[in-house]
Amino acid sequence: MANDLQSSPNDPPAAVGEKILALRAEVEIAASRLRLAKAPPVLVAVTKKVPEAAIREALETGQRVFGENRVQEAAEKWPALRDAYPDIELHLIGPLQTNKVKQAIGLFDVIETLDRPKLAKALARERNDGARLPRLFVQVNTGEEAQKAGVLPAETGAFLALCRNELGLVPEGLMCVPPVEEEAALHFALLHEIARANALEGLSMGMSGDYETALNFGASHVRLGTAIFGPRGEA
Ligand SMILES: *Cc1c(COP(=O)(O)O)cnc(C)c1O
């Protein structure tokens, strides 16, 4: 097994290739223990602030699912990469302002951060005007943190009812980012429970520091940045 000592700092792409293959294997093995009847979890490679050479290395290993947290950064990086790799699947994992909805619809295949009625209504309006919407996940603020986006746990059922019954939106899952200072497992268990109560299959949860725990709680998607690409800004 290659380790970090063998990769020169001038050659980050090779390390990216090795890491992504190892992580993909790890995710599949962990999940095959727990989710025998379901599809293996999807590794979303988070490429915010990641240089293009490293993204290309990930693409060359066959990685096709990526996440970005800013619409503007995605607009600068991904159209050219999508021309080269038309089968990529790009996820928005950061907040979406309603004035960027049109642009986001053109860029992303999945919006994981549907987090408020105003955004749901803006998406429905675009769909009514003929747009083909990305797939949708509802972000839940499981820690009820004031500074964090997401629907409150107690309001998720009503929000899903608004989406489904009034707006004709069909979210396929839930997403969360647990509070940094708390036990992630509690939040993953809560998200799992809310999804089950609302008959949703998708569970986007788990980042580089806690993805093993998330897989144990049935994550369908784990979102990994630093575990693949190293610390941001110095990759
Ligand atoms: C940055 C980011 C990630 C990836 O974080 P790492 O700790 O680098 O794996 C996952 N999810 C969201 C919402 C993010 O903003």
The ligand as an SDF file (V2000), in Angstrom:
LIG
                    3D

 15 15  0  0  0  0  0  0  0  0999 V2000
  -16.0290   20.8780    2.1990 C   0  0  0  0  0  0  0  0  0  0  0  0
  -17.2130   20.0290    2.3760 C   0  0  0  0  0  0  0  0  0  0  0  0
  -17.1040   18.6290    2.4620 C   0  0  0  0  0  0  0  0  0  0  0  0
  -15.7740   17.8970    2.4120 C   0  0  0  0  0  0  0  0  0  0  0  0
  -15.0820   18.1250    3.6010 O   0  0  0  0  0  0  0  0  0  0  0  0
  -13.7590   17.2850    3.9780 P   0  0  0  0  0  0  0  0  0  0  0  0
  -13.6860   17.3830    5.4490 O   0  0  0  0  0  0  0  0  0  0  0  0
  -12.6400   17.9790    3.2890 O   0  0  0  0  0  0  0  0  0  0  0  0
  -13.9410   15.9100    3.4910 O   0  0  0  0  0  0  0  0  0  0  0  0
  -18.2670   17.8950    2.6080 C   0  0  0  0  0  0  0  0  0  0  0  0
  -19.4700   18.4810    2.6910 N   0  0  0  0  0  0  0  0  0  0  0  0
  -19.6170   19.8110    2.6210 C   0  0  0  0  0  0  0  0  0  0  0  0
  -20.9830   20.3920    2.7190 C   0  0  0  0  0  0  0  0  0  0  0  0
  -18.5020   20.6340    2.4690 C   0  0  0  0  0  0  0  0  0  0  0  0
  -18.6650   21.9650    2.4140 O   0  0  0  0  0  0  0  0  0  0  0  0
  1  2  1  0
  2  3  1  0
  2 14  2  0
  3  4  1  0
  3 10  2  0
  4  5  1  0
  5  6  1  0
  6  7  2  0
  6  8  1  0
  6  9  1  0
 10 11  1  0
 11 12  2  0
 12 13  1  0
 12 14  1  0
 14 15  1  0
M  END
$$$$
